[in-house]
């Protein structure tokens, strides 16, 4: 039986049809802008990512990389199923990898590996998925030191993408890992894994010839003399100081171990137009620390060579220091076991810990389908473009192979807990450095000698800190001379958690007074240049030269954390002094101080006051004044420690 419809059925159906069409149109209009927005956001972030990689100055700051991570995640969230979603997620991994190369934090590398895994698991048919596998393998092998897991990743990549454009690289890397050859250069399609020989020396790495590190000014005529080689070494850190009577051009090279020849890791430096001075020790065996042997010799009639044998090398820095008396080349070397790596600042560590903790509780990228290992058959991907050798800006989509039975997700909660635990222990030992000493008196005015005031104050500060539960070490406890570069090295070797260098100021006129506190960075004022020049015993022109050296040390100097420490120490001291005295606050400043260079812990330099100002000199003679100033600084250090513990407990 045929049903009868109301007479207005066709009108109502037409209205419904129109409504549906309008709704569909609105849906299209809603989706298209999101997809377009994701594309625009990705391309903009991609451009800025590559610009940041080339900008050494900006790339040292974690905040710039984190801003890029936020932008790539925003592009992903705009259209999680769009064509730019896998690319955006892939670049979140790239951002964290680049960050890890600069911070040396394993947590950054683990976050990067996690995102690469998400790309491979969620988008197995995308043309960047094999790249994601390869990136994971590189991270596991070169940065997390887990060759077995790296081989598992490579096996999964080779099985899943046997025709992929990364398969030959994967096979080569696997062969080198299994064969025990650690000289793997992680060159991805767009050279994402270029390592600087100045920052990383992998075990067994092939010799890398370095171009001569020339001084800014021409080397003075006539041969230089290599007069001494000194060192300080521990199980994690070594500083070697090569002393010449004047500046000389130099080159250096790193050699991996040669098992057959029974040769360890070696680093050698050649000094051009240099002769070995009489009395220089030619061969010195060392019984402890990562430094095993030091040799110096006349390699050719015009070239002196220093060879350092190490138990292991993870990273190293080489930089020069020049004073009016001599020219010194400093070589800082860290071992793979260095605790949480020297570059970790409080802010970086806390954010890294937060990232690791967040990974444990983070919702999967695909809320409906959490990533889990799924066992299934392997099918062959078909790429329309396998000729390109870089992750393409516009990769072609291919058939969808089944997910691989592989899970790289680490125990992130465990890593986060470890970081937080270590953060809670970071400030237990404080190295106090009374400036000058021995043959170096420092400033002198109004019957005061700076070296004496510095030592007297350091002992008062040490008592205050001990009363608060800190362990206190000193670079000197009597009137002895100690070179600037050996002070921070001693703090590194002793594994101090903070380094406080104590000084008094001076000025040609008697009008200037006040307290100021410095941390290591580029000088921000003429006054900062003047103070650094005086403490470094060099000209102000040399300070401008130092700015260039300093840019190479920024990543490992804990500048951000040092700045926070300087603020806490300075403000607390000023507030405590002003309860009884009218004190001029000259603020917290930055400058390139030799004594702070290469510090592996937060470090500051405190200028207690001006010996050249009559009133201030009178106060600096008073134990009562110094005691109040010491109490303020100790309280600032305690506040700084509490701030770390407070953040770590969040």
C-alpha positions, 0 to 999 in steps of 0.5 A: 500500500502506497503511503500518502504524503502531505501536500506540502511535503515537497516544500518541506523536503526542499527546505530540509535539503537547503538546510543540509546544503547550507550546513555542509557549506558551513562545515566546508568553510569551517574546515578549510580555514583550519587547514589553511591556518595549519599550513600557514602556521607550519610554514611560518614556524618551519622558516623560523626554525631553520633561521634559528638553527643558523643564529648561534646567538639566539639558538643558545636560549631555550625560550626560543626553541620552546616558542617554536615547539608551541607553534608547531603544536598549534599547527598540529592541533588546527587540523590533526588529520590534515596534511600538515599534522605529521609534518608539524609533529615531526618538527616538534621532535626536531625542535627538541632534538636541536634543544638537546644538542645545546642543553645536553639534557637527556630529557630533551632527547627523550622528548624528541624521540617520543614525538618521532615515535608519535609520527611513526605510530600515528602516520605510518603511511606518511613519507616522513615516517621512515625519517622519524624512525631514523631520527629515533635511532640516532638519538638512542645511539648517539645521545642516550647511549643505547645501541641495542635499542637503536638497532631495534629501531633500525630493524623496524624501519628497514622491515617497514620501509624496505623501499624507503629513501632512508633505508640505505642510511639505516642499513649503514648505521646498523652495520656500524653499530653492530660492527662496533664502529662508533664513528657515525656521523648522523647526517640526515636528509637536511643535515639535521644532525651535524655535530660541532667538533667544538662541542662533541667528540664521540667515542672513536671519532675520526680525526677532525682537522680544525682550522687555526684559531687565530687571535683577533690581532696579528701574532707578534713577530718572533717565536713564542715560548711554551713555558708550562702546562698545568691541570686539574682533573676529576672523574667527570671534568678536567681543565688543562692550562697551557701557558705561553710567554706571548700569543701564538696561533694554534690548531687542535685535533681529536683522535678516537681510541685505537684499541689495537695500538692501545691508544686512548682518546687523545686531544692535541694542540699545535702552536705555530712559531713556538719553542718549548722552554727549558724545564717544561715537563715532557711526559707526565702520567696522572693517576686519577681523573679522566686525564691520564697523561700529558705530553709536551714536545717540539714537533717540528723546529717551529711547532710545539705540540701538547698531547692530552690522553683521556680515559674518555671524552664527551665534550670539550671547549678550548679558549684563550685568556691573555693578561699582561704577563702571558698567554694561556690556552684553556682546555675544558673536557667533560666525560660522558658520566658528567652529572646531568651535564654542565649546561643544565641551568635551573630553569632548563632543568625544571622545564626538562623535569616538567616535560618528562613528568608531563610525558608520563601523564600527557594525553596521546596525540590521538585522544581516541587511539592511544599509541600502543604497540600493535602487532600486524603484518608489514606492507610495503609503502609506495612513495611517489617521490623517493629521490629527494634526500631531505624531509620535503616541505611538501612530501607525497602521501603513500599507501598505509603500511601496518603499524610496527610492533615497536614501542620506544616510550621510555619510563618518563615518570622515572626520569622526571623523578630522577631530575627532581631528586637531583634538583633537590640536592643541587645546592649543598656545597658552595665554593667561596673565592676570595679574590686576589692574594699573594703577589696580587694585592688587588685594589689598595686605598685608605689603608686597606688591601683588597686581598685581605678584605676579601679573605676576611669577608669570605671567612665570615660568609663561610661561617654564616653558610655553615650555620645554614647547613651548607658545606663550604669550600675555599679557593684560598684560606690564606694569603697565597696567589692563585691564577684566575683560571684555576679558581673555577676549575677547582670548583668544577673538580670539587663538584661545588654547586655554587661559586661565589667570587668576592672582591672590592671595587676601586675608581680613580675618583673618590666619589663612587660608592656602592655594592654591585653583583655580576654574572658572566655575560656580555658587558652591558655598560662602560662601568661593567667593562671597566670592572671586568678589565680591572679584575681580569688584569687586562685593558678595556680593549681586551674586554671587547675581544673577550665578548667574542670568546664569550659567545662560544661559552654561553651554552655551558656557563649557566648564565640564566641561573647565575643571573637569578642567583646574583639577583637573590644574593644582591637584593638580600644583601642590600636589604640587610645592610639598609637596616643600619646603613645608607648604601648605594645599590649599583644593581646586578650587572653582567661582564666577561670575567675570566674567573667565572668562565667555564664554571659548571655551576651557577656563579657570581662575582660580588663587589662588596664596595669601593675601597677608594670611597672614604666612608665605604672604606671605613665600613669595610674595615668594620667586622660589624658591617662585613658581618651584616653584609655576609648575613645578607648574602647567605640569606640570599643563597638560602632563598635561592636554594628554597626557590629551586626546591619550591619549583621542584616540588610543583 
